[in-house]
Amino acid sequence: MISKIKTEIRLKEITLSDVNKTYQKWMNDSEIFRFSKQSNKKHSLRQIKEFVLNKKKSKSEFLYKILIYENKKNKHMGNIKLGPINFENKTADISYFIGEKNYWGQGITTKAIKMIINLAKKKFKLKKLQAGHWEKNIASKKVLLKNKFKLEGILKSQIQTKKGRVDRYLYGLII
C-alpha cells in the first residue's frame, strides 16, 4: 500500500489515445466495479473508444481522467464524469472510479471530486450536483460526505445484483 498521496492531482479531458490495455483491464475488473452494473459487462477496446468518443462529442457530458503527478510524469489513475448537465436547471450528475487499486484509500477521489465541483461551478455555472452509490459502497459514501454532499434520498430495493436487491443512496450538493 502506498502512503497518502501528497503529489498533485490533476483532471484532464480524456482522449482516444488514453484508451489502452490498462484502461480496458480496469473496465473489465469486477472488483473495481463491484458496486456498478459495469461489473456484469465485458468491454472491448473498440467499445471503450466509442464511449470516450461519444463523451468527446457530447455537449452535456464531460469525461476527465484523474491524474497524479509523480516522478515528473502524469499517471492516469481513473476517471470522473460530469454530466449529463441539465443547463436549464444548472444541475449535473457526477460519477467516478479509481482503476489503480494500489492507490485506493489515498484521498485521490476526494480531491478529484473537489476539483470537479470547482469546474462545475466556474466553467459551467452549475448550482447543484448529484451523485449516488449502492448500499454497501462505503468508500463512495465517505468521499461524498467529505465533499459536503448531503443524503437526499434512499431508493429502497432499487438495484438488482447477483446476490439480491440493494438500496441506492442519492446525494446532492448545492454549489
C-alpha positions in Angstrom: 0.0 0.0 0.0 1.2 3.5 -0.9 1.2 6.2 1.7 -1.3 9.1 1.5 -0.9 10.9 -1.8 0.8 14.2 -1.3 1.5 14.7 -5.0 -0.6 16.9 -7.2 -3.9 15.6 -8.5 -5.0 16.8 -12.0 -8.0 16.4 -14.2 -7.7 16.4 -17.9 -10.3 15.7 -20.6 -9.8 12.2 -21.8 -8.8 11.4 -25.3 -8.9 8.3 -27.5 -5.2 7.8 -27.0 -5.9 7.3 -23.3 -7.9 4.1 -24.2 -5.3 1.3 -23.9 -5.0 -2.2 -22.4 -4.7 -0.9 -18.9 -7.9 1.1 -19.2 -9.6 -2.0 -20.7 -8.3 -4.1 -17.8 -9.9 -1.6 -15.3 -13.2 -1.7 -17.1 -13.3 -5.5 -17.0 -12.2 -5.8 -13.4 -15.2 -6.9 -11.4 -13.6 -5.7 -8.1 -13.3 -2.1 -9.3 -16.9 -2.1 -10.5 -18.4 -4.4 -7.8 -20.9 -1.6 -6.9 -21.9 -0.9 -10.5 -23.8 -2.6 -13.4 -20.4 -2.4 -15.2 -19.3 -5.5 -13.3 -21.7 -7.6 -15.4 -20.2 -6.4 -18.7 -17.0 -7.2 -20.7 -15.7 -4.2 -22.6 -13.6 -4.3 -25.8 -11.2 -1.6 -26.7 -13.5 -0.6 -29.5 -16.5 -0.3 -27.1 -14.5 1.9 -24.7 -13.2 4.1 -27.6 -16.8 4.5 -28.8 -17.9 5.5 -25.2 -15.0 8.1 -25.0 -15.7 9.4 -28.5 -19.4 9.9 -27.6 -18.4 11.9 -24.5 -16.0 13.9 -26.6 -18.9 14.8 -29.0 -21.4 15.4 -26.2 -22.4 18.9 -25.3 -23.7 17.8 -21.8 -21.3 15.1 -20.6 -17.6 15.6 -19.9 -15.2 12.7 -19.1 -12.0 13.5 -17.4 -9.0 11.3 -16.5 -7.8 11.6 -12.9 -4.0 12.0 -12.9 -1.4 12.1 -10.2 1.8 13.9 -10.9 4.7 11.7 -9.7 8.3 11.5 -10.7 7.8 14.3 -13.2 5.1 12.4 -15.0 1.3 12.3 -15.0 -0.1 8.9 -14.2 -3.7 8.0 -15.2 -5.5 6.6 -12.0 -9.1 6.6 -13.1 -11.9 8.7 -14.4 -14.5 11.2 -13.3 -17.5 12.3 -15.4 -19.6 15.4 -15.1 -23.0 15.0 -16.7 -25.4 14.8 -18.1 -25.7 18.5 -17.4 -29.2 20.0 -17.3 -28.3 23.5 -18.5 -31.9 24.9 -17.8 -31.8 23.8 -14.1 -28.0 24.2 -13.8 -27.6 20.7 -12.4 -25.5 17.6 -13.2 -24.6 14.2 -12.1 -21.1 13.0 -11.3 -19.6 9.5 -11.4 -16.1 8.3 -10.8 -13.7 5.3 -10.3 -10.1 4.7 -9.5 -8.7 1.9 -11.6 -5.3 1.7 -10.0 -6.3 -0.4 -6.9 -2.9 0.1 -5.1 -4.0 3.8 -4.9 -7.3 3.1 -3.3 -7.9 4.8 0.1 -5.3 7.5 -0.6 -7.6 10.5 -1.0 -7.4 10.7 -4.8 -11.2 10.5 -5.4 -11.9 13.1 -2.6 -9.6 15.5 -4.3 -10.9 14.7 -7.8 -14.5 15.4 -6.6 -13.4 18.7 -5.1 -11.9 19.6 -8.4 -15.0 18.6 -10.4 -17.1 20.7 -8.1 -14.9 23.8 -8.8 -15.1 23.1 -12.5 -18.8 22.7 -12.4 -19.2 25.9 -10.6 -16.7 28.1 -12.5 -16.8 26.7 -16.1 -20.4 25.6 -16.3 -22.0 27.9 -13.7 -23.9 25.0 -12.2 -25.8 25.3 -9.0 -26.2 21.7 -7.9 -24.5 18.3 -8.3 -25.9 14.9 -7.7 -24.2 11.5 -7.1 -25.2 8.2 -5.8 -24.0 4.8 -4.6 -25.2 1.4 -3.8 -26.0 0.5 -0.2 -22.7 -1.2 0.7 -20.3 1.2 -1.2 -18.9 2.8 2.0 -15.9 4.3 0.2 -18.2 6.3 -2.2 -20.3 7.4 0.8 -17.2 8.7 2.6 -15.8 10.7 -0.4 -19.2 12.3 -1.0 -19.6 13.3 2.7 -16.0 14.6 2.8 -17.0 16.9 -0.1 -20.1 18.1 1.8 -22.7 16.2 -0.3 -25.9 15.6 1.7 -28.0 12.4 1.7 -31.2 13.4 -0.1 -32.9 10.0 -0.5 -32.7 6.3 -0.4 -34.3 4.3 -3.2 -35.3 1.1 -1.4 -34.5 -2.2 -3.2 -33.6 -0.2 -6.3 -30.8 -2.3 -7.7 -30.9 -6.0 -8.7 -27.5 -7.6 -8.0 -26.3 -11.2 -8.3 -26.8 -11.5 -4.5 -30.2 -9.9 -4.4 -31.7 -6.4 -4.3 -30.0 -3.4 -2.7 -30.8 0.2 -1.9 -29.5 3.1 -3.8 -28.4 6.2 -1.9 -28.8 9.6 -3.6 -26.7 12.7 -2.6 -26.8 16.3 -3.6 -24.6 19.3 -3.2 -25.7 22.9 -3.7 -22.7 24.8 -5.0 
